[in-house]
Amino acid sequence: MDQNHLNNLNMKNFLMKNFLPSRRQAVRFALLVTVSWTFATIANAAPAQDTATNGCVDRLAVGQRGVAIPPRLASLRYTCMTLASGKRILVGEAGRAQDPAVLLIHGLGNNAHRDWRNVVPALEKQCRVIVLDLPGFGASDALPLDYSFAALAATVAEVLDRLGVARAHVVGHSLGGALSLEFAHRYRQRVERLVLVDAAGILHKTVFARNITQVEIPTTGVASVDRLLDGVNRRIKEWRRAILQELEDGFDFGRWLNDNPRVRNALIGEYTHVDAALGLIEHDFTRAIREMSAPTILIWGREDPIAPLRTGVLLATRLPNAQLHVMDGVRHVPMGEDTARFMAILLPALTAPLPAKFTPTVPDVRHGNVACRDRPGATFTGRFDSLTLTNCINAKIENARIRQLTLTSSTATLTYATIDSVDTALTAKDSRIIATAVEIRGRVAIRADNSELDFAGVTVRAAERGIDTSPDSRLYFSVSDLAAPEFTGDAHFIWPANMRPDGKPAESKATR
């Protein structure tokens, strides 16, 4: 271990002991970095050699020693662009200057712009293709202490300015999808069409963290052993939920790091991938989604373990003009896993007339009052006067309209559903619910007792009370909205953990 690395470790140890407000907050830092590092290294790839373009030198992210740097793309014309700040950005172009411009923005990982290696050859036949290595990735210089989405979007805008591109189609993957969303919001006059590919970090940071820190123990095929392993799996998940829940309360470590740039630099320093990932999970995209003007095409892998499909469902329903295309059998990198299928979606998305916005429909099948008891894996679709679940595990409620929904000792997912009641719309006791693209309306919208409710793209409307919960219940809101006597506005927070003493949510970081 070299002396510089030892000095770095000593400085970080000193800061952990003397500057972090408590041991618990140090644990939160470790958790955030673990989440960020897991996400940042998920798509690193394959062999080649170092390459240079007039000062832009390919390098690995710190902590990725021993991984070969992937080759550059033969079809691209590379430029090492010096920005007004003096920082250098690697830019590649292909195709003809007179063709429609398409900007491709990569995600996290060592590949940087090479994530698009399978896309450029087909795209350059019809478009002027522009790729770049984001600051701190690939061959581009890092930003000084600022990986906010405002700073990254400004960098993208400056690159387009230098290339003389007034408007472009913008295609972003993973972190690049989130950045593309923010760019299209801040610089809406510059975006023709927006394509988001498995965009990450849209869900509330705690929900996102839970998703990518899943721990699963594989089965063995031996029934007695598998029962034992299933119990271990459940205990691990309960432990993970308990730790994350404890760390949700009170101290906001991400904000504390941003308010202390010298400490942030010493703790994270050259770990650009971690810094960018921290910025991603801390950001609130609610306003950008609501105010989006660009027609948007969403391309999603159904099996994505990083940005789950419910993120695409959320975006499809909350964006003003969006279409969702789901690729079966594909995980987080559709353009690499099944290029032919991906291009069959992407090319028409950039050139063909767009269909009307997707609107979910509820089958006109009326079920009256329905009760589910001790029936795992049940699916409910259609119209219900009431739906009561008791000890029903892994229930699915899809494309449904319900006057009253009650869960006791049950778990359920709700997608494209409406609960519309003259009394209490949703009651949950000792239950867990994951709801996406759902509307809840009632005199009292939600009652929760010892329950956990994970809401993404959910609208809550209440005449008398929006949320009535026991102290041991948690509601996680991602890109949602509430209109109730106790609170009206955007909801991207945890109830009640992120609430101020006056009953309002803590300040959002949507415009940071």
N, C-alpha and C positions, 0 to 999 in steps of 0.2 A: 504494500500500500504506500503510495507516494506521500511526501510531506504536505503538499497542498490539500490532498484528500483528508489527511489527519487533521489539518487546521480547520477544514470545513466541518468535520465531525465535532471537533472540540467547540467550535462556535455554536453549532446547533444544540449540543448538549448544554452549553451555558445558557442559551436562550430558553430551552425547554425548562431549565431549573429556575431561571430568574425572571422571565418575561411572561410565560404562559400563566394566566390567572389562577389555574388550579390543576390538580392531577386529572380531574374529570375532563377538563377542557383539553389537556394534553392528549387524553384518550380520543377525544373528538377529532383533534388534529390528525392523529394516527388513522382514524377511521376514514376521514375525508381523503387523506393521501392514498390510503389503500384502495378506496373506491376509484379515485382518479387514475391511479397507476394501473389497476385492473382494466379500466376502460381504455386507457391510452395505449396499452400494449396488445390489445385484442387482435389487431389486424396486421401486425408486422410480418414481413415476408423476406424474401428470397435473394439468392446470391448474385454478386457482381463485384465491381471495383469502384473506387473513388473516382469522381469526375469533377472537372472544374470548368466554369464559364466566366472568364474575365473577373475573377474575384468571388464568384458564388461557388463555394466548394461544398460538395455533398459530405455530410457527416451523420453519424448516429446520434440519437438522443442520449444524454447522460444516463447511465444505468443500462444501456443496451449494448455494452461491449461484447464482442464475440459474434454479433449478428452481422452478416455481410450486407453492404449497401446495395440495393437493387439498381439495375442499369437504367440509364435514361432512355427515352423513347426515340427511336430512329426517325420517326416522321415529324418530330417537332423542331422548330427553329427557336433556339434558346437565346435569351437576353438576360444579362445580369443588370437589373434596373436599380439605379440609386435614387431613393426617394428624397423628398425635401428634408427629412430628418437626418439624412446621411446614411440611413440603413439600406442594405441591399436586399433585393427580392428577386428570386429566380422566376422568370416568366417564359413560357413556351407557347408557340403558335403553330397552327397548321391550317391548311385550306386557303381559300382565296379571300383577299381583303374585302371584295365587294359583296360577298355572301353574308347572310345574317350571322351576327356574332353570338357565340355560345360560350359562356364562362363556366368552367368546371371547378368546383371548390371541394377539396379533399377533406377527409376526416383525420382523426388522430392516428399516429403510427409512423414508422420509419419510411413507408412508401411515399408519403406526401403526394405530389401530383401523379406519381406512377400508379396510384389506385385506378386511374382512368386508362391504363394501358390497352385494355380490350375495347374501349369505347371510341378512342380517337380515330382509328383507321376508318371506321364506318361513318363517323360524324363529319370528318373533314371533306368527304365527297360532296356534302350539301351545305356546309357551314364554315364560317371562320371560327376555328376552335382556339380558345385561350385557356391555358392552365397556369397555375402559379403554385409555388411552395409558400404556404402561409408563414408569417414571421415566426422564427424559431424552429421551423420544420425543414427537413431536407437541406437545401443549400441556401436558405434565406436567413438573414440576421434576426436575432430575437428582438422583441420590443423591450424598451426600458421600463420595467416595473408595471406595465399596463397591458393585461390580456383581457380587458373588458371587451364586450361585443361592440361597443361604440368605437373603440380604437381599431379593432380588426376590420369593421365595416369601412372606416375611413381609409384604411390601407387599401382595401379592395377598390374603393372609389378612385383613389389616387392612381392605382395601376391602370384602370380604364381610362382615366384622363390622359395619362402619358401615352397610351396606345391610340388615342383619338377615337375612342368608342363611346358614343353618347348613350346608346341603349343596347341591351343584350338580353338574350335568354340566360337565366342563371340556374345552374344545376348543382345541388349540394348534397353531399353524403355524410351522414352521421354528424359529427361536430360541424362539418361544412354545411350540412342541411340546416342546422340551427343558425349558423352564421348567415346563410343565404336568406333565411326568413327575416333575420334582423336587418340585413342589407336592403332587402326589398321593401321593408317598412321605412327605414331611414332615407333611402334614396329611391323612392317609388317611381320617380320620373325616368329612371334609368333601366327599369326592368320590364321586358316584354312579357315573358312567361316565366313562372317560377316552378322548378321541379325539385321536390324534396324526396330524397332517397333514404329511407330508414333514419330520419332525423332523430338525433338523441338529445336528451336533457330537457325535453318539453315538460315532462311530469315534474311534480314537486320534488325537491332534492331528496327528501326522505324516501319517497316511493321509488324514485330512480335508484337510490342507494340499495334499498331492499332488493330490488329486482336483480342488480348485477352482482350482489354478494350472496346469491343463492348457493346453498351447499346441498348437494345431493349425493347419497351413497348408492351405488348401483346395486341392482338385485343379483342374486346368485343362481336362482332357479330352484333352490332348496327351500321349501315352504317354511320350515321351522326357523331357518337362518334369516330368511327374508322378513318374517314377522319381527324378529329381533332388530334387524337393520331398520325396518320401518319405524320402530319405536325410537331408535337413535336419531333418525332423520327428524322426527317430530320434535324431539328434545332440542336438537340443534336449532331448528326454526324458532322454537319458543324462546331459546336463549338469545338468538339474534334479534328477534322482535323486542325482547325486554331491554337489551343493551341500546338498541336504536331509539326506543321510546324514552329511556332515561336521558339520552344525550340530546333529544329534541328540546327539552325544557330549558328556557332561560337563555343561556349564553349563545350568541351567534358567532361562531368561530370565523366563518368566511368574511363577515363584515369586519370583525376585529382585525383580521389580516390585512384587509384593504385599508383600514384606518391607520395601520402601522407598517408603511412600506419598507422601512429598513429591516424590521423583523421578518416580514414576508420574504424579502430578498435573501436573508440569511437562512431561513428555514427551507425555502423552496429553491431559491437561487437559480442555478442553471437547469433545473428540471422543468424545461419548457412544457413538456407534455402534461406534467402534473399541474402546472400553473394554468394552462389552457383548459384542462378538464375541470379544475376547481371553478374557473370562471363559468364554465358551462353549467355545472350543477347548481350554482348559486343564482343563475339568471332566471327572471320571470318573463316569459314571452307572451303573457296574456294580452297586453295592449297591441303588440305587433300582429298577433293572430286576428284580433277583433277588427283592426283598422287596415288589414291587407287589401290592396287594390289590384294586385297582379293576379290574373288567372293562374291557378295552382294545380299541378299534377303531383300526386303522391304515389310513389312506388315503394312497396313494402314486402319484405320477406315474412311469410306467415310464421316461420319458426324463429324469428329474431330474438336472441336471448338478451340483447343489450338495450334496444329500443323496441319494446314489445308492440305487437300489432295494435293494441288498444291506443297507442300514441297516434297511429295513422287514422284510426276511427275518430278519435278526438278531433284531429285536424280537419278531417273531411266534413265534420258537422259544424265546427266552429269557424272555419275560414269562410269568407263570404262567397267565394267561387272556387270550389275544389272538387277534384275527382280522385278517387282512391283505386289503385290497381294493386291487387295482392298476388304475389308469386308463391304458389304452393311449393313446399319442399325446400324453400330457400331461407337462409338465416340472415345475417347482418350485412352481407356484401353482395347484393344481387348482381351487380355488373361484373363481378368476378366469378360468381358461382354458376351463373347461367346467362352468359353474355347474349346469346341469340334471343332468348325470351325477353331479356331486359331491353335490347335495342328495338325489338318489335313493339314495345310500349313507348320507349323514349322518342323515336323518330316521329311518329304521328303526333305525339304530345307537343313537339316543337313546330310542326308544320301544318297539321290538319285542323279544321274547325273544331272547337271544343264543344262537347255536349253540355246540356244543362246540368246545374249542380245536382249532385246526388241527394235524394230525399228518401229516408227510410219509410217503409210502409208497414202497416199492421194488417195481417190477414183478417178478413171479416168473418172470423169463426168465434162464436160466443160460447163461453164455458160456464157462466154463472159463478157460483161460489165453489171454490176448489180448495181442498185440503190435502197436503202431502205430509205423511208421517212415516218416519223410519224407511225412507226410500232414497238411497244415494243415487246421484247422477241423473236425476229427473230433469226433463227439459219442458219449458212452458212457453208457448207462442199463441198469440191471439188476444181476445178480449175477455177480461175477468171482472166480475162484480167484486170479488175478493179472492185473494190468494194467501193461504196460511201454510207456512212451512214449519214443521216441528221435527227436530232431529233429522232433517234432510240435508245431507252433506253433498257439496259440489253440485248444487242445483244450477241450472242455466235458464235464465229468463231473457228471451230475445224477441224483438219485434212484437212487443206486447203493450197493451193498454189496460191498466188495472185501477180500480177505484180505491182499493185498500190492500196494502201488502204488509203481512206480519210474519216475522221470523223469530223462532225460539230454538236455541241450541242448533243452529243451522249455518251453513255457508252457501253463498250464492254469488253468481256473476250476473249482472244486468247489462244488456247492450241494446241500444235503440228501443228504450222503453219509456212509457209515460205512466206516472202514478198520479191520479187526479181525484181528490177526495173532498167532500164537504166537511169532513172531520179530520182525523189524523191520517196522513197519507201513508207514511212508512214507520213501522214499529219494529225495533230489533232488540232482542234480549239474549245475551250470551251468544252472540252471533257475529259473523264476519261477512261483509258485503264488498264486492268490487263492482262499481257501477261506471259505465262509460257511455257517453251520449244519451243521457237520461234527463227527463224533466220530472220534478216532484212538486205538486201543488196541493195545498190543503189549508184548513183553518190552522192546524199545526202541521208543519211539513214533515218533521223528523223527530221521533222519540227513540233514544238509544240508552240501553242499560247494560253495562259491562260488555260493550260491543265495539267493534272496529269497522269503520266505514271508509272505504277508499273511493273517492269520487273524482272522475276526470271528465271534463266537458259536461258537467251537470248543472242544470238550472234549477234553483230552489225558489219557490214563491209561497208566501204564507200570509194569511190575513191577521192572525193573532200571535203566532210565534213560529219562528223558522226552525230553531234547533232546541230541543229539550233533552239534555243528556245527564247521566250520572257522572260523578267524578272519575270513574274508572273507564269511561268510554273515550274514544278518539275518532275524530273525523278528519280525513286528509283530503284537502281540496286541491285539484290541479286544473288550472285554466277553466274555472267555473264561475258562476255568479249567483248572488243571493239578493232577494228583495223581501225583507221581513221587517217588522217593527224594530228589532234589535240591531239590524245591520242591513245596509243596501250597498252593493258594489261588487267589484271583482273579487273572486275568492281563489287565492293561490297561497294557502296557509294551512296550519293545523289548528283545529278547534278542539279544546280550548288552549292548547299549549302556546300558540303564537298570538294570543289575545292580550291587549293592554288592559290595565285596571279599569279603563272607561268602557270596556267591552268592544273596542274596535281592534282590528288586526294590526299587528306591528307593521311598520313601514315596508312597502314593497320595493324590490330592487329592479322593477321592470325597466326603468330608464337609466340605470347605472351606466 
